[in-house]
Amino acid sequence: MATATESKPFSNISTGNTAAFILRGGNYVLTASGTITSVQLQVQSLDGSTWINVGTALAAAGLSSFSLAPGSYRLAVTGSAIYAVLTSVPS
């Protein structure tokens, strides 16, 4: 069983978009807490400029799981003092 994980943490973020980050693909869990209106995972489309929502946004502190293709991602957040982490789940 694999034990290595890929993790993208974000500390004390507020309304806006995070910088883009690359994911290797696979199963991931997004957890977030703070004063959250929305935390939405987005993937960059092949045109290089359009961002597409992935799944349903978190509207409160919580957890969501995703099966993701390799690519460029970001979080679009609304709220303040948000702590979030996107972590791969070993298979």
C-alpha positions, -999 to +999 in steps of 0.1 A: +000+000+000+013+035-009+019+059+019+032+090+002+008+119-002+008+151-021-005+181-001-013+217-010-019+237+022-033+272+024-032+293+056-053+323+065-066+331+029-093+355+021-117+363-008-099+357-041-081+330-060-050+311-049-020+308-072-023+279-096-007+247-085+000+214-103-015+181-091-003+146-102-039+133-104-057+106-084-080+107-054-079+139-032-096+153-001-102+190+004-107+202+039-114+238+049-123+258+080-127+295+088-153+321+080-164+304+047-189+316+022-175+294-006-144+273-012-144+261-048-118+239-064-112+248-101-092+232-129-076+252-158-090+243-192-068+235-222-072+271-235-049+282-206-072+310-194-106+295-185-111+280-150-137+253-146-154+245-113-147+209-100-176+194-080-196+214-055-181+243-035-178+240+003-202+265+019-190+259+054-162+242+072-161+207+059-145+180+037-150+170+000-134+143-020-125+143-057-110+120-084-088+144-104-069+142-136-033+156-137-034+193-143-033+229-131-057+237-102-066+266-079-090+274-051-115+302-056-125+314-021-150+338-006-146+345+031-118+352+055-093+335+078-097+303+058-074+274+063-076+247+036-056+217+025-059+195-006-043+162+000-040+130-021-053+098-007-029+069-010-042+039-029 
